[in-house]
């Protein structure tokens, strides 16, 4: 037995999947709608999503470094 996870975006897609499952006599289990965060975790992985969220929090809290264009090479050590 195999398990497939499908993320349908429209009612038409949902209807088509249900029809296919019914025609092939496949047991179909429906779960609730995924949040944007859950979709991101499924696509990118939890570690990466948490790192991006931390970066957004840092920016929101002013934990950033601004570099003027003329100082960019020095800042990067080039």
C-alpha positions in Angstrom: 0.0 0.0 0.0 1.2 3.5 -0.8 0.2 6.9 0.5 -0.1 10.0 -1.7 -0.5 13.5 -0.5 -2.3 15.8 -3.0 -2.7 19.6 -2.4 -5.6 20.7 -4.5 -6.2 24.4 -4.9 -9.6 24.6 -6.6 -13.0 22.9 -6.2 -12.6 21.5 -9.8 -9.4 19.8 -8.8 -11.0 18.4 -5.7 -14.0 17.0 -7.6 -11.7 15.4 -10.2 -9.6 13.7 -7.6 -12.7 12.4 -5.8 -14.1 11.0 -9.1 -10.8 9.3 -10.0 -10.6 7.7 -6.5 -14.2 6.5 -6.7 -13.7 5.1 -10.2 -10.6 3.2 -9.1 -12.2 2.1 -5.8 -9.5 3.9 -3.8 -10.1 4.8 -0.2 -9.8 8.6 0.0 -9.1 10.5 3.2 -9.6 14.2 3.3 -7.8 16.4 5.8 -8.3 20.1 6.6 -6.9 23.0 4.5 -3.2 23.6 5.1 -2.1 27.0 6.3 0.5 29.0 4.3 3.1 28.1 6.9 2.3 24.4 6.6 2.5 24.6 2.8 5.9 26.3 3.1 7.2 23.7 5.6 6.0 20.9 3.2 7.8 22.6 0.3 11.0 24.0 1.9 11.4 22.1 5.1 10.9 23.2 8.7 14.4 24.4 9.4 14.4 26.8 6.4 11.0 28.2 7.2 12.0 28.8 10.8 15.2 30.5 9.6 13.2 32.9 7.3 10.7 33.6 10.1 13.6 34.5 12.5 15.0 36.8 9.8 11.7 38.6 9.5 11.5 39.0 13.3 15.0 40.4 13.3 14.1 43.0 10.7 10.9 43.9 12.5 13.0 44.4 15.7 15.6 46.5 14.0 18.4 43.9 14.2 19.8 44.8 10.8 23.0 46.2 9.3 22.8 48.9 6.7 25.7 49.3 4.2 26.1 52.2 1.8 26.7 51.2 -1.8 30.2 52.8 -1.8 31.2 50.7 1.3 29.8 47.4 0.0 33.2 46.0 -1.2 34.9 46.9 2.1 32.0 45.4 4.1 32.2 42.1 2.1 36.0 42.1 2.4 36.7 42.4 -1.3 
